[in-house]
Each structure stands twice: as C-alpha cells, then as structure tokens.
Amino acid sequence: MERQPNAQEPPGEQDPHADEAILVPVLNEEGAIGKFLAQLAPTARKRRVYLLDSDSTDGTVPEARDAAGRLGVDLHVIGCPPGLAESIRTGLATTVESRVAVLDGDGQHDTAIVDTLFETLRSGADLAVGSRNVAGASVSEDWPWYRSWGANVLSWLARTAILPRRLKDPLAGCFAVKRAAWNDVADHFDTGGYKFLLDFLAASRRQLAIVESPLVFKARIGGTSKMALPVFWEVLVSLEYCLLRGRIPRRWLGFGSVGALGMVTDMLLTGLLLNIVGIPFAWARPLPVLVAMTQNYAMNNRFTFRDAERKGTNALTSGWLLYVGCQTVGAVTNWGVSVLVYALGVPWFLALPTGVLAGMVVNFVTARRIVWRAGE
C-alpha cells in the first residue's frame, strides 16, 4: 500500500484545516479526475487529499498526480482493495487526521459542499452528510427514470433498516466524519463493498450527532457508472444485515437470500408443470429442482462469492457439477437431521426447519470450501 505522508501523529490544531483530510475513491476515472481536482483545488489547497485507488487499469493515478502538481494540491495515493466501502475503510485506517471528508472522484458530488461539511464537524457534529433528500438539494437531470426510482426505493428501505436513526439519505456517498466516531466502530466494522455510510451507521453503537446539508448531485465528468447488478445486490444484502443488527454474517445472508429466490423458482415451475402442463407431481419435480440449483449457482457465483467468481466455460461447468454435488449432500443432511429429530419426539413442524437449517449450513460450508474456496 502506497502512502507518503508521515502518519506518526496528526497535525496540530493551530490551523484547523491542517487536521482535515479529503478522501477521494477512484476506479478508472482518468477522464474525470483532472477536472475534478481542478474543481476541488480551492478547498483542497487547505488540506491533504488522499486518492484511494482500487487498482485502476487506466491512467487515473498519473493523471491525478499531474493535475495535483499543476494545481498546487497536496495529493497522496493509497492503494486499496476492490469495493467502494472497502476503499473508504482503508483510507480511514491509513490516515490520521481528526476530520475526514469523502467524495467521489467522478465529479458527481459538488465540491462546494466540502467546507460546509468540515464546518459542521467543527461545530460539534460527529457526522456531516451531503444529502440528496433535504431542502435545497438537487439531482442531475441526466439520471434515467429507472435509476432515480431504484435510488428512491433503496433509500426508503435503508431508512427503515437504520431506525431509530433519523437520516434522510443513508445511502449518501458524500460525507465527513470525525476520527473519534470512526475509531468507535473500526474494530467491528463490516462492509458489503459499496455503501459505506449505511454500514457505518449500522455498526455505530452510540448515538451520533448527525447533520445533513443539501448536496448538488451533478452529472459525472467522465468514466462510467459502477452501479452494476452485483452492486445493487450488495446494497440489498447490506440492508438485511442492518435490519438484523449484524447478528448474521453478511455472506451467509447473501447465500440464504439466493436460496430463497431459488425456492420461489422451484415452486413456480412445479406449479406450472402440475397445473398447466398436467405432469404428475413425481415427474414434475426434477426439472424445477435442476433449474433452481442452476439459478442458485449462477447467482452465488456472481454475487455471494464474487471475490472468487468462476469465469470461462470449463471453470463454470466444473463449478456447477461441484455445486450440484454439494447441494445433494445438503439435501441428504436436511432429510437425515429432520428424521432424527422427529424420531426423538420433536413435533414435525419443528423437526422440519431444524433439518432445513442443517442442510443450509452444509450447503454453505461445502460451497464456500469446495466450489469457490472464498477467502483462501
């Protein structure tokens, strides 16, 4: 990990700006970063700027260094793992300044809000948020209707997930936080890879002083949106994680959610074959089970175990065969445990979910260790 400034102790408080930093997460933003830094320069010259680069494959870092040199910006590069939230966590863990702001390097966050965010922290807030959902805020008209609709739905779900905390834009990507507030959650912070603020609020165990300020959310200067389907799924799993207050591991939640969707597919196809096609139940079951297994495999490969995703025909085919084998072991475990528990005198309506849970555990462990070997 590359980091140039001295990290022994934070700068003194004689100049309040000297103890403030700006984190700028980037991934392949060569077309935007120079213009973005030019917009940021008036406020950036007062503070250190840390470029959080998630292994960009274009010329983002050289372009940023050239622009910073021309503009007189004190820029430092920190190499980060994949994932927006993981990049921000790495930036917070690597820097030492007492007040830290975060805004994207694609130009969508109006840089004029930075001074307001820092002033809010200096006035006593623990967290200052650049919100798209308060009076005075605006969102670029370039947003297609489906993205605007999706953002509104996710924001509503997120507000529900973090109750009783009152925040109108819990999915905001532009915010500033005090070092002390971050230190309170650093040891137990868990992130799904995209929406840092949502995970931070879920991890915080004390009442935070939060202030929202209106953000002008503009069209990106360059580059492409990172809001792909896997990211959308990560946000949904993060919402589940927040609702359950972190009691169930995030990857397990994702695996279970995929399984639930597979069960829906299984039931729909079985009902279709039974009631529309007229196939007897015993003969109607194999195809839906196979389709559901294949759907689960594809979704887990793309979403749950994204860090160990299988790619290419051979890898996908061998992975599918292994996955079906693992699911078969899980099904046998489900049956065996439920029968055993029932034989011990437990009512069937309790024995059944016990077997299902045991089967799910076996499915998850074998899939993780055999099919994807995630985290190894």
Residue pairs with C-beta under 8 A, 6 or more apart in sequence:
1 78
1 79
1 80
1 90
1 94
2 77
2 78
2 79
3 76
3 77
3 78
3 94
4 76
4 77
5 48
5 76
7 94
7 95
7 96
8 96
9 96
10 19
10 96
10 97
10 98
10 179
11 18
11 19
11 97
12 18
12 19
13 19
16 118
16 122
17 46
17 47
17 118
18 47
19 97
19 98
19 99
20 46
20 47
20 48
20 97
20 98
20 99
20 100
20 101
20 118
21 47
21 48
21 49
21 50
21 95
21 97
21 99
21 100
21 101
22 40
22 43
22 44
22 47
22 48
22 49
22 50
22 100
22 101
22 102
22 103
22 114
23 50
23 52
23 88
23 91
23 92
23 95
23 100
23 101
23 102
23 103
24 36
24 40
24 49
24 50
24 51
24 52
24 102
24 103
24 104
24 105
25 52
25 54
25 80
25 84
25 87
25 88
25 91
25 102
25 104
25 105
26 33
26 51
26 52
26 53
26 54
26 56
26 60
26 64
26 104
26 105
26 106
27 53
27 54
27 55
27 56
27 60
27 226
28 56
28 57
28 58
28 60
28 223
28 224
29 36
29 56
29 58
29 60
29 105
29 106
29 222
29 223
30 56
30 58
30 59
30 60
30 63
30 222
30 223
31 221
31 222
31 223
32 105
32 106
32 107
32 220
32 221
32 222
32 223
33 51
33 60
33 63
33 64
33 67
33 105
34 63
34 64
34 66
34 67
35 107
35 221
35 222
36 105
36 106
36 107
36 111
36 221
37 44
37 49
37 64
37 67
37 68
37 71
37 73
37 75
38 67
38 71
39 107
39 111
40 49
40 73
40 111
40 114
41 71
41 72
41 73
43 111
43 114
43 115
44 71
44 73
44 74
45 71
45 72
45 73
45 74
47 74
47 97
48 74
48 76
48 95
48 97
49 68
49 73
49 74
49 75
49 76
50 75
50 76
50 77
50 78
50 91
50 94
50 95
51 61
51 64
51 75
51 76
51 77
51 78
51 105
52 78
52 80
52 87
52 88
52 90
52 91
53 60
53 61
53 77
53 78
53 79
53 80
54 80
54 81
54 82
54 83
54 84
54 87
55 79
55 80
55 82
60 105
61 77
64 75
64 77
64 105
65 75
65 77
67 73
68 74
68 75
78 90
78 91
78 94
78 95
80 86
80 87
80 90
80 91
81 87
81 90
82 193
82 307
83 191
83 193
83 194
84 173
84 193
84 194
84 195
84 196
84 226
85 191
85 192
85 193
85 194
85 195
85 196
85 199
86 191
86 193
88 102
88 196
89 189
89 191
89 196
91 100
91 102
92 100
92 177
92 182
92 186
93 186
96 179
97 179
98 178
98 179
98 180
99 118
99 121
99 122
99 176
99 177
99 178
99 179
100 176
100 177
100 179
100 182
101 114
101 117
101 118
101 174
101 175
101 176
102 173
102 174
102 175
102 176
102 177
102 196
103 109
103 111
103 113
103 114
103 130
103 173
103 174
104 173
104 174
106 220
106 221
106 222
106 223
107 218
107 219
107 220
107 221
107 222
108 140
108 217
108 218
108 219
108 220
109 130
109 173
109 174
109 215
109 217
109 218
110 130
110 215
110 216
110 217
110 218
112 216
113 130
113 174
113 213
113 215
113 216
114 176
116 128
116 213
117 128
117 130
117 174
117 175
117 176
117 213
118 128
118 176
120 128
120 176
120 211
120 213
121 128
121 176
121 177
121 178
124 209
125 178
125 209
125 210
125 211
126 177
126 178
126 180
126 181
126 208
126 209
126 210
127 175
127 176
127 177
127 178
127 181
127 208
127 209
127 210
127 211
128 175
128 176
128 177
128 210
128 211
128 212
128 213
129 167
129 169
129 172
129 174
129 175
129 197
129 210
129 211
129 212
129 213
130 172
130 174
130 175
130 212
130 213
130 214
130 215
131 137
131 168
131 169
131 172
131 212
131 213
131 214
131 215
132 139
132 169
132 172
132 215
132 217
133 155
133 168
133 169
133 212
134 168
134 169
134 212
134 213
134 214
135 214
136 214
137 214
137 215
137 216
137 217
138 214
138 216
138 217
139 148
139 217
140 217
140 218
140 219
142 219
143 151
147 227
150 232
151 171
154 171
154 232
154 235
154 236
154 239
155 169
155 170
155 171
157 236
157 239
158 170
158 171
158 195
158 198
158 239
158 242
159 167
159 168
159 170
160 243
161 170
161 198
161 202
161 239
161 242
161 243
162 170
162 198
162 201
162 202
162 242
165 201
165 208
165 210
166 210
167 201
167 210
167 212
168 212
169 212
170 197
170 198
170 201
171 195
171 197
171 198
171 235
172 197
172 215
173 195
173 196
173 197
174 215
175 197
177 200
181 204
181 208
182 200
184 204
184 205
184 206
185 200
185 203
185 204
185 205
188 203
188 246
189 199
189 200
189 203
190 199
190 203
190 241
190 246
190 250
191 199
191 238
192 199
192 234
192 235
192 237
192 238
192 241
192 250
193 231
193 234
194 231
194 234
194 235
194 238
195 234
195 235
195 238
198 235
198 238
198 239
198 242
199 238
199 241
199 242
201 208
201 242
202 238
202 241
202 242
202 245
202 246
203 246
229 302
230 302
230 303
230 306
233 254
233 303
234 303
236 257
237 250
237 253
237 254
237 257
238 250
240 253
240 257
241 248
241 250
241 253
244 253
251 304
251 305
251 368
251 374
252 364
254 300
254 303
254 304
255 300
255 304
255 360
255 363
255 364
255 367
256 360
258 296
258 299
258 300
258 303
258 304
259 296
259 360
259 363
261 295
261 296
261 299
262 292
262 293
262 295
262 296
262 299
263 292
265 288
265 291
265 292
265 295
266 288
266 289
266 291
266 292
267 288
268 288
269 287
269 288
269 291
269 292
270 281
270 284
270 285
270 288
273 279
273 284
273 287
273 288
274 281
274 284
277 284
293 323
293 324
293 327
294 320
296 323
296 327
297 319
297 320
297 323
297 324
300 323
300 367
300 372
301 309
301 310
301 316
301 319
301 372
302 309
305 367
305 368
305 371
305 372
305 374
307 374
307 375
308 372
308 373
308 374
308 375
309 372
310 316
310 318
310 319
310 371
310 372
319 371
319 372
322 370
322 371
323 367
323 371
326 362
326 363
326 366
326 367
326 370
326 371
327 363
329 362
329 363
329 366
330 359
330 360
330 362
330 363
330 366
331 359
333 355
333 358
333 359
333 362
334 355
334 356
334 358
334 359
335 355
336 355
337 354
337 355
337 358
337 359
338 351
338 352
338 354
338 355
338 356
338 358
339 351
339 355
341 350
341 351
341 354
341 355
342 348
342 351
346 354
368 374
368 375
